[in-house]
Amino acid sequence: MPILSLAEPEWLRSISKTQSKAEELLARTPDEQNRLGYFHTLREICQQPTTWTQTCSLMLSCAPTLKKSLDGLASLILTGSGSSEYAGDCVRQVLQNELRVTTQAIGGGILLTDGSKALPVGRPAMMVSLARSGDSPESVGALSVVLALEPEIRHLVLTCNGTGSLAKTYQDHPGVHVITTADGTNDQSLVMTSSFTNLVLAARFLGLITQPDTYRIICERLSKIASELLNTHFDTLARVANVRFRRAAYLGTASRFGAAREAALKMLEMTAGRVTTLCETYLGLRHGPMSYVDKDTLVVCFLSSDPTIRAYEADLLRELDQKELGLLKLIIGEDSCHRCGGRAVTWFLPMFERGVTPRFAFGGWNHKSGGAELYASLASSVFRMSGAADWADTFPCTTFQPHFVF
């Protein structure tokens, strides 16, 4: 068993000075925190703003090699298993729009069972394998199958574990480029937290390969805003986590649906099934899944910044109110959340300076950028952690002035 240290990094001590719930969690001895199951999880959640800037520097340093891999590309495959697959979901659409190539997120298990039949037809193609540890059978197996069936496909491995099977097996393979994020991102806890968001951020760079300054600005500002979230609203999230819900439904559109899938999985895992979960698109909820939402259901809503899409989403939330469905709605969006219904907790996401293209703002404008998905994961992680001793769990979130409407 690893030695549990009392020496906490400054960023964690800073959070505990202003947030009573964080102080309470850290007041226990390391052994007690480990027994309760949150020693690693708490630290891995809170380290994310720092690790994002490290991943930014890493990806920028790899730009020359990655540019060659992307040259002349006709299709892009993002693959992984579980959370790693959902990380691909979060960036699939934005990469397709920016690279102008067919882009698909395909589970590693599908590649194992279906082989090249599951791949997009465009060639040349590149497959990006996303993995926390790289030790799952699907991680090595999926890459091995595709290499054997279509050896001309280019390969990029993004992993958090340089000593994992995936990285070690293909480190010296001439057709595979392996990039390993900082050691601390290889989460030791049961669930992926910092590993998930760093994989999203690393994959996101592919769409900004020719705009390194833009990528750096995005990463730095996301890190700054996430730090502010942790230092000012850890306790707010704890209040929501202590609401006695038995079910949680996560709603998102496009890339935010990838975040919804991840958040739902985190809630399910961290509550050991005590809280059952559903993830769905707003419009998809109407076609049967709405029957899941009862009086004990927390409804977590990631709102789009696109006015047309948001109109559809707001209409669905008003329908839930009219039918008196759900215990409480947690609404995450850039503004005007109060128009989306009654009993709710809303987060208004801060915008970047007006001189920056709006789509780079994470929570609202970034329906093209992928930043909101990082915050969805980070906030859901904090939410889960803040209820660790009782309930727990995840929901995507973020922002500076939460507005409670009960």
Long-range contacts (C-beta under 8 A, 24 or more apart in sequence): 2-188, 4-30, 4-31, 4-33, 4-34, 4-39, 5-30, 6-30, 9-47, 11-46, 11-47, 11-49, 11-50, 11-227, 12-42, 12-43, 12-46, 12-47, 14-231, 15-46, 15-230, 15-231, 15-234, 18-231, 18-232, 19-230, 19-231, 19-232, 19-234, 19-235, 20-235, 21-234, 21-235, 21-238, 21-386, 22-46, 22-234, 22-235, 25-385, 25-386, 25-388, 25-389, 36-388, 36-389, 37-190, 37-388, 38-189, 38-385, 38-388, 40-187, 40-188, 40-189, 41-189, 41-190, 41-191, 41-193, 41-381, 41-384, 41-385, 41-388, 42-385, 42-388, 44-184, 44-187, 44-188, 44-189, 44-193, 44-194, 44-195, 45-193, 45-194, 45-378, 45-381, 45-382, 45-385, 46-230, 47-184, 47-194, 48-193, 48-194, 48-197, 48-198, 48-226, 48-374, 48-378, 48-381, 49-222, 49-223, 49-224, 49-226, 49-227, 49-230, 50-223, 51-181, 51-182, 51-184, 51-185, 51-194, 51-197, 51-198, 52-197, 52-198, 52-201, 52-219, 52-222, 52-223, 52-226, 52-374, 53-219, 53-220, 53-223, 54-181, 54-182, 55-181, 55-182, 55-185, 55-198, 55-201, 55-202, 55-219, 56-201, 56-215, 56-216, 56-219, 56-220, 58-179, 58-181, 58-182, 58-202, 59-179, 59-201, 59-202, 59-205, 59-215, 60-205, 60-212, 60-215, 60-216, 62-179, 63-205, 63-209, 63-212, 65-177, 66-156, 66-177, 66-205, 66-206, 66-209, 67-209, 67-210, 69-126, 69-154, 69-156, 69-177, 70-99, 70-126, 70-206, 70-209, 72-124, 73-99, 73-101, 73-124, 73-125, 73-126, 73-154, 74-101, 74-102, 74-122, 74-123, 74-124, 74-125, 75-101, 75-102, 75-103, 75-104, 75-119, 75-120, 75-121, 75-122, 75-123, 75-124, 75-125, 75-126, 76-101, 76-102, 76-103, 76-104, 76-125, 76-126, 76-127, 76-128, 76-206, 77-103, 77-104, 77-105, 77-106, 77-119, 77-120, 77-125, 77-126, 77-127, 77-128, 78-103, 78-104, 78-105, 78-106, 78-128, 78-130, 78-203, 79-105, 79-106, 79-107, 79-108, 79-111, 79-127, 79-128, 79-129, 79-130, 79-142, 80-107, 80-108, 80-129, 80-130, 80-131, 80-139, 80-199, 81-107, 81-108, 81-109, 81-131, 81-136, 81-138, 81-139, 82-192, 82-265, 83-132, 83-191, 83-192, 83-195, 83-196, 83-262, 83-265, 84-108, 84-130, 84-131, 84-132, 84-192, 84-196, 84-199, 85-130, 86-196, 86-258, 86-259, 86-261, 86-262, 86-265, 87-130, 87-196, 87-199, 87-200, 87-203, 87-258, 87-262, 88-128, 88-130, 88-203, 88-258, 89-255, 89-257, 89-258, 89-261, 90-200, 90-255, 90-258, 90-259, 90-262, 90-370, 90-373, 91-200, 91-203, 91-204, 91-206, 91-207, 91-255, 91-258, 91-370, 91-373, 92-255, 92-258, 93-254, 93-255, 94-204, 94-207, 94-255, 94-368, 94-369, 94-370, 95-203, 95-204, 95-206, 95-207, 97-207, 97-368, 98-207, 98-208, 98-368, 99-206, 99-207, 105-258, 107-138, 108-136, 108-138, 108-139, 108-141, 108-142, 109-138, 109-142, 111-138, 111-142, 111-145, 111-146, 112-138, 112-141, 112-142, 112-145, 115-145, 115-146, 115-149, 116-146, 116-149, 116-150, 119-146, 119-150, 119-153, 123-152, 123-153, 124-152, 124-153, 124-154, 125-150, 125-153, 125-154, 126-153, 126-154, 126-155, 126-156, 127-153, 127-154, 127-155, 127-156, 128-155, 128-156, 128-157, 128-158, 128-203, 128-206, 129-155, 129-156, 129-157, 129-158, 129-159, 129-166, 130-158, 130-159, 130-199, 130-203, 131-157, 131-158, 131-159, 131-160, 131-161, 131-164, 131-166, 131-199, 132-159, 132-160, 132-161, 132-186, 132-187, 132-192, 132-195, 132-196, 132-199, 133-159, 133-160, 133-161, 133-164, 133-186, 134-159, 134-161, 134-164, 134-165, 134-166, 134-167, 135-161, 135-164, 135-165, 135-166, 139-164, 139-165, 139-166, 140-165, 140-166, 140-169, 143-170, 143-176, 147-173, 147-175, 147-176, 151-175, 158-199, 158-202, 158-203, 160-185, 160-186, 160-187, 160-195, 160-198, 160-199, 161-186, 190-269, 190-270, 191-266, 191-269, 191-270, 193-266, 193-377, 193-378, 193-381, 196-262, 196-377, 197-374, 197-377, 197-378, 200-370, 200-373, 200-374, 200-377, 201-374, 204-369, 204-370, 214-360, 217-356, 217-360, 218-360, 218-369, 218-371, 221-352, 221-360, 222-362, 222-371, 222-374, 222-375, 225-350, 225-362, 225-375, 225-398, 226-374, 226-375, 226-378, 226-398, 228-400, 229-375, 229-378, 229-379, 229-382, 229-397, 229-398, 229-399, 229-400, 230-382, 232-400, 233-399, 233-400, 233-402, 234-382, 234-386, 235-386, 236-402, 237-379, 237-382, 237-383, 237-386, 237-397, 238-386, 238-387, 240-328, 240-330, 240-345, 240-383, 240-395, 241-383, 241-384, 241-386, 241-387, 241-390, 241-391, 241-392, 241-393, 242-387, 242-390, 242-391, 243-298, 243-327, 243-328, 244-296, 244-391, 245-275, 245-296, 245-297, 245-298, 245-327, 245-328, 245-391, 246-274, 246-275, 246-276, 246-296, 246-297, 247-275, 247-276, 247-277, 247-278, 247-292, 247-293, 247-294, 247-296, 247-297, 247-298, 248-275, 248-276, 248-277, 248-278, 248-297, 248-298, 248-299, 248-300, 248-393, 248-395, 249-277, 249-278, 249-279, 249-280, 249-285, 249-289, 249-292, 249-293, 249-297, 249-298, 249-299, 249-300, 249-326, 250-277, 250-278, 250-279, 250-280, 250-300, 250-302, 250-395, 250-396, 251-279, 251-280, 251-281, 251-282, 251-285, 251-299, 251-300, 251-301, 251-302, 251-313, 251-316, 252-279, 252-281, 252-282, 252-302, 252-376, 253-281, 253-282, 253-283, 253-302, 253-304, 253-309, 253-312, 253-313, 254-304, 254-309, 254-367, 255-367, 255-370, 255-372, 255-373, 256-302, 256-304, 256-372, 256-373, 256-376, 257-281, 258-373, 259-302, 259-372, 259-373, 259-376, 259-377, 259-396, 260-300, 260-302, 260-376, 260-396, 262-376, 262-377, 262-380, 263-300, 263-376, 263-377, 263-380, 263-394, 263-395, 263-396, 264-394, 266-377, 266-380, 266-381, 266-384, 266-393, 266-394, 267-380, 267-384, 267-392, 267-393, 267-394, 267-395, 270-384, 270-388, 270-392, 270-393, 270-394, 271-391, 271-392, 271-393, 274-391, 275-391, 275-392, 275-393, 282-312, 282-313, 282-316, 282-317, 283-312, 283-316, 285-316, 286-316, 286-319, 290-320, 290-325, 293-320, 293-325, 293-326, 294-325, 294-326, 295-326, 295-327, 296-327, 297-325, 297-326, 297-327, 298-326, 298-327, 298-328, 298-329, 298-330, 298-395, 299-325, 299-326, 299-328, 299-329, 299-330, 300-329, 300-330, 300-332, 300-380, 300-395, 300-396, 301-329, 301-330, 301-331, 301-332, 301-333, 301-340, 302-332, 302-333, 302-372, 302-376, 302-396, 303-331, 303-332, 303-333, 303-334, 303-337, 303-340, 303-364, 304-333, 304-367, 305-333, 305-334, 305-358, 305-361, 305-363, 305-364, 305-365, 305-366, 305-367, 306-367, 309-367, 313-340, 314-339, 314-340, 314-341, 317-341, 330-395, 330-397, 332-363, 332-372, 332-375, 332-376, 332-379, 332-396, 332-397, 332-398, 332-399, 333-363, 333-364, 334-361, 334-363, 334-364, 334-365, 335-364, 337-403, 338-403, 338-405, 342-405, 343-405, 343-406, 344-405, 345-402, 345-403, 345-404, 345-405, 346-402, 346-403, 346-405, 347-379, 347-397, 347-398, 347-399, 347-402, 348-399, 348-400, 348-401, 348-402, 348-403, 349-375, 349-398, 349-399, 350-399, 350-400, 362-398, 363-398, 363-399, 372-396
